Structure formats: structure tokens, C-alpha cells
Amino acid sequence: MYSYTAITEGVQVTVRPVYLDGQSNVLERKFVFAYFITIANKGSVSIQLLRRHWVIRHGSGKIEEVEGEGVVGKQPVIQPGGDHDYNSYCVLDTPEGSMEGTYLMRREDGSEFQAVIPKFNLRAMAN
């Protein structure tokens, strides 16, 4: 499983995408991908993940944007040296595409910043 990593202001985001062949259906143009994410706090103060913003690109050129609070229903606080793991999925209408985005993070002092989610490729049958 290939991984993609980006570091922004002490926040390391690592993504590992996986094609889910058993949940996909080529004839219906439904290609399902899971992605496993680790958000590690390499900084010296606690941070909280407030929001996510995704840009999903299908191989056809179609672009979707998804924005919302937290990740999978949570707004985790990550202590210095700690991390938060979660997984989710997306469905493409083509066998290839990509995802990338940002997390809105808040430091202990109330200041906020955008942590980069690295662009990662989605390819059917790539596992």
C-alpha cells in the first residue's frame, strides 16, 4: 500500500489509499476506494481538527468538493507527539482519479491554520 505525506506547521498528514474491488462495479461505473489517514502532531502545543475540505477529481475531468465539520463525526484534539487515525472512502465514476485537501486546525491559543492533505492518486486494481 503506497502512502503520501505532507507536513504543515508541525502537522504530518499521511494517506494510504486502497481500491475496494469487492465493492466496485465496472459495468455501473462505480469504483470504490478506501483511504486510511494518520494525522500526527509533531509540534509542541495541542491542536484540534475543526473542519475538512476535499477536492475529488475523477478521470473524466469531473471535480467534486466536499466540506464539513471534523472527520467521520469527530473533531479530535491531538496532543504534542500524538496522532489521530481514521478511514473513509470515496466513489469515482472512472477507474482513476485523485484526492487532496486541507484540514482547518486550531492551536491552544485559538489561532487557526490549514494543514495540507497531500494529493493522492486513486487507481483501480492498483493494490
C-alpha positions in Angstrom: 0.0 0.0 0.0 1.6 3.3 -1.1 1.5 6.3 1.2 1.5 10.0 0.7 2.7 12.5 3.3 2.6 16.3 3.8 3.8 18.3 6.8 2.3 21.8 7.6 3.3 23.7 10.7 4.1 20.6 12.6 1.1 18.6 11.4 2.0 15.5 9.5 -0.8 14.0 7.4 -0.2 10.6 5.9 -2.7 8.9 3.5 -2.8 5.3 2.3 -5.4 4.7 -0.4 -6.8 1.2 -1.3 -9.0 0.1 -4.2 -12.0 -1.9 -3.0 -12.6 -4.4 -5.8 -15.4 -6.2 -4.0 -17.5 -3.1 -3.5 -16.9 -1.7 -7.0 -18.8 -2.4 -10.2 -17.1 -1.7 -13.5 -20.4 -2.1 -15.5 -22.1 0.5 -13.4 -19.0 2.8 -13.5 -18.7 2.6 -9.7 -15.1 2.5 -8.4 -14.8 2.4 -4.7 -11.7 3.5 -2.8 -10.9 3.5 0.9 -8.3 5.8 2.4 -6.5 5.5 5.7 -5.3 8.7 7.3 -2.9 9.4 10.2 -2.7 13.0 11.5 0.4 13.3 13.7 1.1 16.3 15.9 4.9 16.9 15.6 4.6 20.3 17.2 4.8 21.5 20.8 1.2 22.5 21.5 -2.2 20.7 21.3 -4.2 21.1 18.1 -7.8 20.4 17.3 -9.1 19.4 13.9 -12.2 21.6 13.2 -13.1 21.1 9.5 -12.1 19.3 6.4 -12.2 20.4 2.7 -11.7 17.8 -0.1 -11.2 18.2 -3.8 -12.0 14.9 -5.6 -11.0 14.6 -9.2 -12.5 11.9 -11.5 -10.5 10.7 -14.5 -13.4 12.1 -16.7 -12.5 15.7 -15.5 -15.4 15.9 -13.1 -14.4 17.7 -9.9 -16.3 17.4 -6.6 -15.6 19.4 -3.4 -16.7 18.2 0.0 -16.5 20.4 3.1 -17.7 19.8 6.6 -17.0 19.7 10.3 -14.4 17.3 11.6 -13.7 13.9 10.2 -16.1 10.9 10.5 -18.1 12.8 13.1 -15.2 13.8 15.3 -13.2 17.0 16.0 -10.2 15.4 17.7 -7.8 17.2 19.9 -4.3 15.9 19.2 -1.6 16.3 21.9 2.0 17.0 21.0 3.6 13.7 19.9 0.2 12.2 19.5 -1.8 11.2 16.4 -5.3 10.5 15.2 -6.2 7.7 12.8 -9.3 7.3 10.8 -10.5 5.9 7.5 -13.2 6.8 5.0 -14.0 6.1 1.3 -15.0 7.7 -1.9 -16.7 6.5 -5.1 -15.4 7.6 -8.5 -17.2 7.1 -11.9 -13.8 6.3 -13.5 -11.1 3.8 -12.6 -8.6 6.6 -11.9 -8.7 9.9 -10.1 -7.2 11.8 -7.2 -8.0 13.5 -3.9 -6.4 16.3 -2.0 -7.5 18.9 0.5 -7.0 20.7 3.8 -7.9 20.4 7.5 -8.7 23.5 9.5 -6.7 23.2 12.7 -6.9 25.3 15.9 -4.0 25.7 18.3 -4.3 26.1 22.1 -4.0 29.9 21.8 -7.1 29.9 19.4 -5.1 30.7 16.3 -6.0 28.6 13.2 -4.2 27.3 10.2 -4.8 25.0 7.2 -2.9 21.6 7.3 -2.4 20.2 3.8 -3.8 16.8 2.9 -1.4 15.6 0.2 -2.7 14.9 -3.2 -3.0 11.1 -3.6 -3.8 9.0 -6.7 -6.7 6.6 -6.9 -6.2 3.7 -9.4 -8.5 0.7 -9.7 -6.6 -2.6 -9.5 -3.5 -0.8 -8.1 -3.3 -2.7 -4.8 
